């Protein structure tokens, strides 16, 4: 049994294929085409130059999409013993692949490394089809070592990107919690900037990306939702806007009507519930005092 194998698969049309790592570490490189892979309930899109790194015992089903140019999948299998043999001082390939941060997850290499990886897998897959040359075994071993190092580098970089994104998402989750807990207080971008040690520009950009709103619009909407609940409880308007964190009734009135298409009193009446008359009179009185 060879301690590594390299093959290429050509798909003329859309189809699916299951890959089992068995006793090997397996690298699947998408040289051409797009599609997706599934592992149980997990589904992940794949594109040209993406890689899958499987550990021994793992398996994946690759679903190739339709494409007029067909699909090419490059496969490399390496036994754990081979990784140990190829390791050198300060570079333990076996440990590197044992702790690869992804399990059958797509890894995208940088354009330069991606091209090198593709060429190296192709060279190894064609090595057995040619007449042996001088130093063939050593040449193949060096190609394999370089390929494995480039793959690990791509995995490490992908892990860094993943951690940066995860950290950003965690930070935004904390900001949403902070806003919810301080919703009725004076909230500004300066406050969020000081609290989370991140620039207002980053906060605004992430808010827009995650909610489609600015931080101010998000806070106003959250306050209006809170005020709406107070109105449903029959609280007078003179209390509602203060309980909801609005600095003045006029601001609250305009924002409420813009958001819900009716005034607070109209919303109160639409509920058709029995509440103390004083509450209804308070809402009416407040709206009358605005002249609207």
C-alpha positions in Angstrom: 0.0 0.0 0.0 1.4 3.4 -1.0 1.5 6.0 1.9 -0.1 8.5 -0.4 -2.2 8.7 -3.6 -3.1 11.5 -5.9 -5.9 11.3 -8.5 -8.1 13.6 -10.6 -11.8 13.2 -11.4 -13.5 14.8 -14.4 -17.2 15.3 -14.3 -18.8 16.0 -17.7 -22.2 16.9 -16.2 -23.9 17.4 -12.9 -23.5 14.5 -10.6 -22.7 13.6 -7.0 -19.9 11.5 -5.6 -19.1 10.3 -2.1 -15.5 10.5 -0.8 -14.4 8.5 2.2 -11.1 9.3 3.9 -10.7 5.8 5.4 -7.2 5.5 7.0 -6.0 8.6 5.2 -6.0 12.3 5.5 -7.8 13.5 2.4 -7.5 16.8 0.5 -10.1 17.5 -2.2 -9.3 20.5 -4.4 -11.9 22.0 -6.7 -9.8 22.7 -9.8 -12.8 23.6 -12.0 -16.5 24.0 -11.5 -18.9 24.8 -8.6 -21.3 22.8 -6.4 -21.8 22.0 -2.8 -21.0 19.3 -0.3 -23.1 17.7 2.4 -22.1 16.0 5.7 -25.2 14.9 7.5 -27.5 17.9 7.7 -24.6 20.3 6.9 -24.5 21.8 3.5 -21.7 24.2 2.2 -21.2 25.8 -1.2 -18.0 25.2 -3.1 -16.3 27.1 -5.9 -13.2 26.9 -8.0 -10.0 26.9 -5.9 -11.8 25.8 -2.7 -10.5 22.8 -0.7 -12.0 20.2 1.6 -9.7 18.7 4.3 -10.9 15.4 5.7 -9.5 13.5 8.6 -9.3 9.7 8.8 -12.7 8.2 9.2 -14.6 11.1 7.8 -16.7 11.2 4.6 -18.4 13.8 2.5 -20.8 13.8 -0.5 -19.8 16.2 -3.2 -22.6 17.5 -5.4 -21.2 19.0 -8.6 -23.3 21.7 -10.2 -24.1 22.0 -13.9 -21.5 23.7 -16.0 -20.7 23.8 -19.7 -17.0 23.3 -19.0 -17.5 20.3 -16.6 -15.8 19.8 -13.3 -12.4 18.7 -12.2 -11.7 17.4 -8.6 -8.2 16.7 -7.5 -7.8 14.3 -4.6 -4.8 13.6 -2.4 -4.7 10.9 0.3 -1.9 10.7 2.8 -1.4 8.2 5.6 -0.6 9.6 9.1 2.7 7.6 9.0 3.7 9.5 5.8 3.1 12.8 7.6 5.4 11.8 10.4 8.1 10.7 8.0 7.9 14.0 6.1 8.1 16.1 9.2 11.3 17.9 10.1 12.8 20.0 12.9 10.2 22.5 13.9 7.6 21.3 11.4 5.4 18.5 12.5 3.0 17.8 9.6 1.2 15.0 11.5 0.4 17.4 14.4 -0.6 20.1 12.0 -3.2 18.0 10.2 -4.4 16.5 13.5 -5.2 20.0 14.7 -6.5 21.4 11.5 -9.3 23.7 12.7 -11.9 22.5 10.1 -13.7 19.2 9.8 -14.8 18.7 6.2 -15.2 22.5 5.8 -14.3 24.5 2.7 -11.0 26.3 2.9 -10.2 29.0 0.3 -6.5 29.5 -0.4 -5.0 32.8 -1.6 -4.6 33.0 -5.3 -0.9 32.4 -5.4 -1.0 29.4 -3.0 -4.1 28.1 -4.7 -2.4 27.9 -8.1 0.6 26.2 -6.5 -1.5 23.6 -4.8 -3.4 22.8 -8.0 -0.2 22.4 -10.0 1.4 20.2 -7.3 -1.6 17.9 -7.1 -1.7 17.6 -10.8 2.0 16.8 -11.0 1.7 14.1 -8.3 -1.4 12.6 -10.0 0.5 12.3 -13.3 3.8 11.1 -11.8 2.9 7.4 -12.0 1.9 7.8 -15.7 5.4 8.8 -16.9 8.7 7.0 -17.3 10.8 7.2 -14.1 13.3 10.0 -14.1 16.5 10.6 -12.1 15.7 11.2 -8.4 12.0 10.4 -9.0 11.2 9.3 -5.4 13.0 12.3 -3.8 11.3 14.7 -6.3 7.8 13.3 -5.5 8.5 13.5 -1.7 9.5 17.2 -2.0 6.5 18.0 -4.1 4.3 16.2 -1.5 6.0 18.1 1.4 5.5 21.4 -0.3 1.8 20.6 -1.1 1.1 19.6 2.5 2.7 22.8 3.9 0.8 25.0 1.5 -2.5 23.2 2.5 -1.8 23.8 6.2 -1.0 27.4 5.6 -4.3 27.8 3.9 -6.1 26.2 6.8 -4.3 28.4 9.3 -5.2 31.6 7.4 -8.8 30.4 7.0 -8.9 29.9 10.8 -7.7 33.4 11.4 -10.4 34.8 9.1 -13.0 32.7 10.8 -11.9 33.8 14.3 -11.9 37.5 13.3 -15.4 37.1 11.9 -16.6 35.2 14.9 -15.1 37.8 17.2 -16.8 40.6 15.3 -20.2 38.7 15.6 -19.7 38.2 19.3 -18.9 41.8 19.8 -22.1 42.9 17.9 -24.1 40.4 20.0 -22.8 42.2 23.1 -23.8 45.6 21.6 -27.3 44.4 21.0 -27.6 43.1 24.6 -26.2 46.4 25.9 -28.7 48.4 23.9 -31.6 46.2 25.2 -30.4 46.7 28.8 -30.0 50.5 28.4 -32.8 51.1 26.0 -34.6 53.7 28.2 -31.4 55.6 28.9 -29.6 58.2 26.7 -27.8 56.1 24.1 -25.3 57.5 21.6 -22.6 56.2 19.3 -20.1 57.9 21.7 -21.4 55.7 24.5 -21.1 52.5 22.4 -17.7 53.5 21.2 -16.4 54.0 24.8 -18.1 50.9 26.1 -16.8 48.5 23.5 -13.5 50.2 22.4 -14.4 50.1 18.8 -15.0 52.9 16.3 -18.4 54.3 15.6 -17.7 53.7 11.9 -17.3 49.9 12.5 -20.4 49.8 14.6 -22.5 51.7 11.9 -21.2 49.4 9.2 -21.9 46.2 11.1 -25.4 47.5 12.1 -26.2 48.2 8.5 -24.9 44.8 7.4 -26.8 42.8 10.1 -30.0 44.8 10.4 -30.3 47.0 7.4 -30.6 50.0 9.8 -28.4 52.6 11.4 -27.9 52.3 15.1 -30.2 55.3 15.7 -33.0 53.8 13.6 -32.6 50.5 15.4 -32.8 52.1 18.8 -35.8 54.2 17.9 -37.6 51.1 16.6 -36.8 49.2 19.8 -38.1 52.1 21.9 -41.3 52.3 19.8 -41.9 48.6 20.3 -41.5 49.1 24.0 -43.9 52.1 24.0 -46.5 50.1 22.0 -46.5 47.4 24.8 -47.0 50.2 27.4 -50.0 51.5 25.4 -51.4 48.0 25.2 -51.2 47.9 29.0 -53.3 51.1 29.2 -50.6 53.4 30.4 -51.2 57.1 29.8 -49.2 58.8 27.0 -47.6 61.2 29.5 -45.8 58.1 31.0 -45.4 56.0 27.8 -42.9 58.2 26.1 -40.8 58.6 29.2 -40.9 54.9 30.1 -39.9 54.1 26.5 -36.8 56.4 26.6 -38.0 59.3 24.4 -36.8 62.7 25.5 -40.1 64.4 24.5 -43.6 63.6 23.5 -43.4 65.4 20.1 -40.5 63.2 19.0 -42.3 60.1 20.2 -45.6 61.1 18.5 -43.9 61.7 15.1 -41.8 58.5 15.3 -44.8 56.4 16.3 -47.0 57.7 13.5 -44.2 57.2 10.9 -43.5 53.6 12.1 -47.1 52.4 12.6 -49.1 54.7 10.3 -51.3 56.0 13.1 -51.1 58.1 16.2 -50.6 56.6 19.7 -54.3 57.3 20.5 -55.5 55.8 17.3 -53.4 52.7 18.0 -54.9 52.6 21.6 -58.4 52.8 20.2 -57.7 50.1 17.6 -57.0 47.6 20.4 -60.7 47.7 21.5 -59.9 46.8 25.1 -61.4 48.1 28.3 -58.9 50.3 30.1 -59.4 53.0 32.8 -60.9 56.2 31.3 -58.1 58.2 32.7 -55.6 56.4 30.6 -57.6 57.1 27.4 -58.1 60.7 28.4 -54.4 61.1 29.1 -53.5 59.9 25.6 -56.1 62.2 24.1 -55.0 65.1 26.2 -51.3 64.5 25.2 -52.2 64.4 21.5 -54.4 67.4 21.7 -51.6 69.4 23.3 -49.5 68.8 20.3 -52.1 70.3 18.1 -52.3 67.1 16.0 
